[in-house]
Amino acid sequence: MTMLEPCQTSYDLAARRAEFPILHQQVHGRPLVYLDNAATSQKPQAVIDCLQHYYSQDNANVHRGVHCLSERATAAYEAARDRVRAFIHADRREEIVFVRGTTEAINLVAQSYLRPRLQPDDEILISTLEHHSNIVPWQILCRQTGARLRVIEISDAGEIDQASFQRLLGPRTKLLAVGHVSNALGTINPVAEMIEQAHTQGVPVLVDGAQAVPHLAVDVQQLDADFYAFSGHKVYGPTGIGVLYAKQALLEAMEPYQGGGDMISKVTFEHTDYNQLPYRFEAGTPNIAGAIGLAAALDYVDAIGLAAIAAHEQQLLEYGSDALQRVPGLRLIGTARQKAGILSFVMEQAHPHDISTVLDQFGVAIRAGHHCTMPLMQRLGLPATARASLALYNGPDDIDALVAGLQQVCRLFGDR
Ligand code: PMP
């Protein structure tokens, strides 16, 4: 097989790559090719420097201290909230709740928003594409309340079946919870249209934006999302920090998720008055460094521009799809018309785990498995896929290294 010509692009890939120190190493004697970005993305020097600065200059607990370091830490933590608000175009800073990640955000909505509002036989609507973190919290809730989980079907290409959505959306539906971008297949779901439809029936919508925020410009007001969740570590920020956006009126009507310090305004043994928004939902010492590091990551992404990142990644996705389809015995899984950042595939010759083990020997990091989407794998009739996932620092040379490794898989495993 001949290698394809590199993409023609004005995007300064070399400059981007230089900003990520972890990429400049060898793995098994080969230059590292990191294509596991949907699991977690690497961190630019700006984020690493920001964390280093925070812990070496400003570290203190927030909100409670009057000393200088506490004031600095509080100012930086609250500035991070403003940064997130601007990044996702929320109306108000009160609508930005810092959480551990997408998983915690969804659990928060399940327990604080939906649980008190559910009756037996009410329905929660999700799609077949969902990550376990947008399935299991609703199942727990169904067990707690007697409500039912309903699942929108998908096509073989991995697109949400809109007719199935129309059929299932009904008077019993109390929430629609849907991913913006599928982590297993890369499908970009038409969430704006789905939100509009759900709202015509008075159904609020939670969008799992974990895989969207690194690749697409997100405007929660334009989408009219009621809840929008994402994780810092997938958008070049630290682990252990994420965001729940929720419309203020919804947050105001919700009970706290956890009790503890910072979420109160007055406590007696008889009674507690809760703090104002958003602190009511941030019990305990938050991930201060994480929030500040996330703000640095969002600054970094904005400086490049999500439009430039999306255009680059889209070009790379096309290049990668073409290149992979030329590998003998390889089948792409997930061929939706609108996709972001993901190349999932299987090979006749080898199991996905064998593929990724061989690739690792070439310094190429991909993921193999069910990608926390076991029900989706069942729907597709597959135990697992191999998944290469893209970030702003990947280029055609990374795809070429992937393809070279896959050719080795063909040689090693031969025809089956
Ligand atoms: N939803 C999607 C679509 C994801 O890709 C992920 C992470 N793989 C999650 C939710 C969960 O994110 P986290 O583990 O950061 O909470």
Boltz pocket constraint, residues with backbone or C-beta under 6 A from the ligand:
constraints:
  - pocket:
      binder: B
      contacts: [[A, 38], [A, 39], [A, 100], [A, 101], [A, 102], [A, 103], [A, 104], [A, 131], [A, 133], [A, 134], [A, 179], [A, 181], [A, 182], [A, 183], [A, 208], [A, 210], [A, 211], [A, 231], [A, 371], [A, 372]]
      max_distance: 6.0
